[in-house]
């Protein structure tokens, strides 16, 4: 990489920081600092803006060991503060969070330049991610891409009736109880046979073993709350 790239690593677990540092040490042209909290990281970024600013920050999302006086209590709050103050720094996420709904919300709401899973982290992956970020491009771990693609495909297949059924399903012991609750856009009611047919297709689409599994997968994908 041409020139010196200043990077800040943010994680509340020192062993994680040391692990990421061990991968980054084999990449030429990096100046690396660390922080154990989002408050400390934000302070470092702000204080360095005028003289020797950071080019990239990699942060975790969850911070467990917080003090009572913490202001930024997690990675999302940290990234929001950077965006709010329009600080010119590329933000990447290195985390263990691989839940589709969490991934989607972070990427959709905060638009990080990278999303890397800790279990997939390596020198090659970090090198590629940093190169892409410095070019103004985004980099997501392959597993992240796959989860986002699957969620997008499922969303395409979803309609209002499917969403209604999935939301009502956990509230009732029998499928027959849903009759009279599920409505078409014109207000007409859906018969139980049509509800059962829709459920069968949803189980196939989401590769669910049963209706309980179907609801769990729909929640994991962020289709329902």
C-alpha positions in Angstrom: 0.0 0.0 0.0 1.3 3.4 -1.0 2.0 5.8 1.9 1.3 5.3 5.6 -2.2 4.3 6.6 -3.2 5.1 10.2 -5.6 2.6 11.7 -7.4 2.5 15.1 -8.6 -0.9 16.5 -11.4 -0.8 19.0 -12.4 -3.8 21.2 -12.9 -4.3 24.9 -11.0 -7.7 24.9 -7.3 -7.3 24.8 -6.7 -10.8 23.4 -8.9 -9.9 20.4 -6.9 -6.8 19.8 -3.7 -8.7 20.0 -5.0 -11.3 17.6 -6.0 -8.6 15.0 -2.6 -6.9 15.6 -0.9 -10.2 14.8 -2.6 -10.2 11.4 -1.9 -6.6 10.7 1.8 -6.7 11.5 2.4 -8.5 8.2 0.9 -5.7 6.2 3.3 -3.0 5.2 2.7 0.8 5.6 0.4 0.7 8.6 0.5 2.8 11.7 -1.8 1.1 14.3 -3.3 2.2 17.6 -5.8 0.5 19.9 -8.6 1.5 22.2 -10.6 -0.6 24.7 -13.7 1.5 24.7 -15.8 3.5 22.2 -15.4 6.7 24.3 -11.6 6.3 24.3 -11.6 5.6 20.5 -13.8 8.6 19.8 -11.6 10.8 21.8 -8.5 9.6 20.0 -10.1 10.2 16.6 -11.2 13.7 17.5 -7.9 14.7 19.0 -5.9 13.5 16.0 -8.0 15.3 13.4 -5.9 18.4 12.9 -2.4 16.9 12.9 -2.3 13.2 12.2 -5.8 11.8 11.5 -6.8 8.2 11.4 -7.7 6.9 8.0 -9.6 3.8 9.2 -11.2 2.6 12.4 -12.2 -1.1 13.0 -14.6 -1.6 15.8 -16.5 -4.4 17.5 -20.3 -3.9 18.0 -20.7 -5.2 21.6 -18.7 -3.9 24.5 -19.3 -5.8 27.7 -17.0 -4.3 30.3 -18.4 -0.8 30.5 -18.0 1.8 33.3 -21.0 3.6 34.7 -20.1 6.9 33.1 -19.8 5.5 29.5 -21.2 7.8 26.8 -20.9 5.5 23.8 -22.1 2.1 25.0 -21.4 0.1 21.8 -20.2 0.0 18.2 -23.4 1.3 16.7 -23.5 4.4 19.0 -19.8 4.9 18.2 -20.4 4.8 14.4 -23.4 7.0 14.7 -21.3 9.7 16.5 -18.7 9.5 13.7 -21.4 9.9 11.1 -23.2 12.7 13.0 -20.0 14.8 13.2 -19.1 13.9 9.6 -15.6 12.8 10.6 -13.6 11.9 7.4 -12.7 8.3 8.4 -13.5 4.9 6.9 -15.3 2.7 9.4 -15.1 -1.1 9.4 -16.8 -3.6 11.7 -14.9 -6.6 13.1 -17.3 -8.6 15.2 -18.6 -12.0 16.2 -22.2 -10.9 15.5 -23.4 -13.0 12.5 -27.1 -12.8 13.0 -28.7 -11.8 9.7 -31.0 -9.2 11.3 -28.2 -7.5 13.2 -26.0 -7.5 10.1 -28.8 -6.0 8.0 -29.6 -3.3 10.5 -25.9 -2.3 10.9 -25.3 -2.2 7.1 -28.6 -0.6 6.2 -28.5 2.1 9.0 -24.8 2.8 9.4 -23.3 1.8 6.0 -19.8 0.7 7.3 -17.1 0.3 4.7 -16.3 -3.2 5.9 -18.0 -6.0 7.9 -15.7 -8.8 8.9 -16.4 -11.7 11.2 -13.8 -12.4 13.9 -13.7 -16.1 13.1 -12.9 -15.3 9.5 -10.3 -12.6 10.2 -6.9 -13.1 8.5 -3.9 -11.1 7.1 -5.2 -11.7 3.5 -8.8 -10.6 4.4 -7.7 -7.5 6.3 -5.3 -6.6 3.5 -8.1 -6.8 0.9 -10.5 -5.0 3.1 -8.1 -2.1 3.8 -7.3 -1.8 0.1 -11.0 -1.6 -0.8 -11.8 0.8 2.0 -9.0 3.2 0.9 -10.4 3.2 -2.6 -13.9 4.2 -1.3 -15.3 0.7 -1.8 -16.9 -1.7 0.6 -15.8 -5.2 1.8 -18.0 -7.8 3.5 -16.9 -11.2 4.5 -18.2 -13.8 2.1 -20.6 -15.2 4.8 -22.0 -11.7 5.2 -22.7 -11.4 1.5 -24.5 -14.7 1.5 -26.7 -13.8 4.4 -27.6 -10.5 2.9 -28.4 -12.1 -0.5 -30.6 -14.8 1.2 -32.5 -12.1 3.1 -33.0 -10.1 -0.1 -34.3 -13.2 -1.9 -36.7 -14.1 0.9 -38.0 -10.5 1.0 -38.8 -10.7 -2.7 -40.8 -13.8 -2.0 -42.7 -12.3 0.9 -46.0 -10.6 0.5 -48.4 -8.9 3.0 -50.3 -12.2 3.6 -47.1 -14.1 4.4 -46.0 -11.4 6.9 -49.5 -11.5 8.5 -49.3 -15.3 8.9 -45.8 -15.2 10.3 -46.7 -12.6 12.9 -49.9 -14.3 14.0 -48.5 -17.9 14.0 -46.8 -17.8 17.4 -49.9 -16.5 19.1 -52.1 -19.5 18.2 -52.0 -23.2 19.0 -53.8 -24.3 15.9 -53.6 -23.1 12.3 -57.4 -23.1 12.2 -57.4 -20.2 14.7 -55.8 -18.0 12.1 -58.9 -18.1 9.9 -60.7 -14.8 10.2 -57.5 -13.0 11.1 -55.5 -13.0 7.8 -56.8 -10.6 5.2 -56.2 -9.8 1.5 -55.5 -6.2 0.5 -59.2 -5.7 -0.4 -60.2 -6.7 3.2 -61.5 -10.2 2.3 -60.6 -13.0 4.7 -58.2 -15.9 3.8 -59.5 -19.4 4.2 -57.6 -21.9 6.4 -56.8 -24.0 3.3 -55.0 -21.1 1.7 -53.2 -20.3 4.9 -51.9 -23.9 5.2 -50.8 -23.8 1.5 -49.0 -20.5 2.2 -47.3 -22.0 5.2 -46.2 -25.0 3.3 -44.5 -22.7 0.6 -42.9 -20.6 3.3 -41.4 -23.7 5.0 -39.9 -24.7 1.7 -38.6 -21.2 0.9 -37.0 -20.8 4.3 -36.0 -24.5 4.6 -37.8 -24.8 7.9 -38.6 -28.2 9.5 -41.9 -27.1 11.0 -43.9 -24.0 11.8 -41.9 -23.2 15.0 -38.7 -23.5 13.0 -40.3 -21.3 10.3 -41.0 -18.5 12.8 -37.5 -18.7 14.3 -35.9 -18.4 10.8 -38.2 -15.5 9.9 -37.0 -13.7 13.0 -33.4 -14.5 12.4 -33.7 -13.1 8.9 -35.4 -10.0 10.3 -38.6 -10.6 8.3 -40.6 -10.3 11.6 -39.6 -8.9 15.0 
